[in-house]
Amino acid sequence: MLTRRILIAASLAGSMVAAGSAFAQGQPIVGISTVTTYSADARITAVDPNARTVSLAFTNGATAVRQVSPSVANFAQTKVGDNVSLAFEDRLTFVLSGPNTQTPRDRDTTVTVAAGGGGAGVAGASAGQAVANWWVTGVNPSAGTISLINPGGGEVRTYNVSTPEGRAQLPRVKPGDSVTAINSSVAVIAITPKS
């Protein structure tokens, strides 16, 4: 015979199982690290040899400052006004949100700290983190690739998943899922002068 205590206990147990299931669905999957390469044409608007950066004006009107990889041998010959074709290496780390998890808002945060002391000079450091959400358009676990598009626009990019742990997560990713880029690094890996 069912007593009131058994019904209350069963009800509480059922609520806890449902809550646990919802919590498990909301857990993010961490560590899908990717790498892709692409190229673009641009005009160099500034060169900083000490920081190994170039400022670029792209043909579509966009501008950016990009780090230049140490592997670019002709960086010293690069000068303002050069029209060039650039190869980029884009490294991203993504978190896949579960079906009932709200993604964080896009943001770009930079923190700069400087310290100085009487005659000792000034020292400083700067760090940045960009958080951006992307939509999954395709996944190929056997090839170790994931195709994504920025919801704000742009082209679909296919990334190679670079770690065994990330490749193991790919079967869990489905087209239409949201992924959040939590770490990104874009470096110029080749500069070719254009005539």
Secondary structure as the mmCIF struct_conf table of DSSP 4:
data_model
#
loop_
_struct_conf.conf_type_id
_struct_conf.id
_struct_conf.beg_label_comp_id
_struct_conf.beg_label_asym_id
_struct_conf.beg_label_seq_id
_struct_conf.end_label_comp_id
_struct_conf.end_label_asym_id
_struct_conf.end_label_seq_id
HELX_RH_AL_P HELX_RH_AL_P1 ARG A 4 GLN A 25
TURN_TY1_P TURN_TY1_P1 GLY A 26 GLY A 26
HELX_LH_PP_P HELX_LH_PP_P1 GLN A 27 PRO A 28
STRN STRN1 ILE A 29 ASP A 48
TURN_TY1_P TURN_TY1_P2 PRO A 49 ARG A 52
STRN STRN2 THR A 53 PHE A 58
TURN_TY1_P TURN_TY1_P3 THR A 59 ASN A 60
BEND BEND1 GLY A 61 GLY A 61
STRN STRN3 THR A 63 VAL A 68
TURN_TY1_P TURN_TY1_P4 PRO A 70 SER A 71
HELX_RH_3T_P HELX_RH_3T_P1 ALA A 73 GLN A 77
TURN_TY1_P TURN_TY1_P5 VAL A 80 GLY A 81
STRN STRN4 ASN A 83 LEU A 96
HELX_LH_PP_P HELX_LH_PP_P2 SER A 97 GLY A 98
TURN_TY1_P TURN_TY1_P6 PRO A 99 ASN A 100
HELX_LH_PP_P HELX_LH_PP_P3 GLN A 102 ASP A 106
STRN STRN5 ARG A 107 GLY A 117
TURN_TY1_P TURN_TY1_P7 GLY A 118 ALA A 120
STRN STRN6 GLY A 121 ASN A 140
TURN_TY1_P TURN_TY1_P8 PRO A 141 GLY A 144
STRN STRN7 THR A 145 ILE A 149
TURN_TY1_P TURN_TY1_P9 PRO A 151 GLY A 152
BEND BEND2 GLY A 153 GLY A 153
STRN STRN8 ARG A 157 VAL A 161
BEND BEND3 THR A 163 THR A 163
HELX_RH_AL_P HELX_RH_AL_P2 PRO A 164 GLN A 169
HELX_RH_3T_P HELX_RH_3T_P2 LEU A 170 ARG A 172
TURN_TY1_P TURN_TY1_P10 PRO A 175 GLY A 176
STRN STRN9 SER A 178 PRO A 193
#
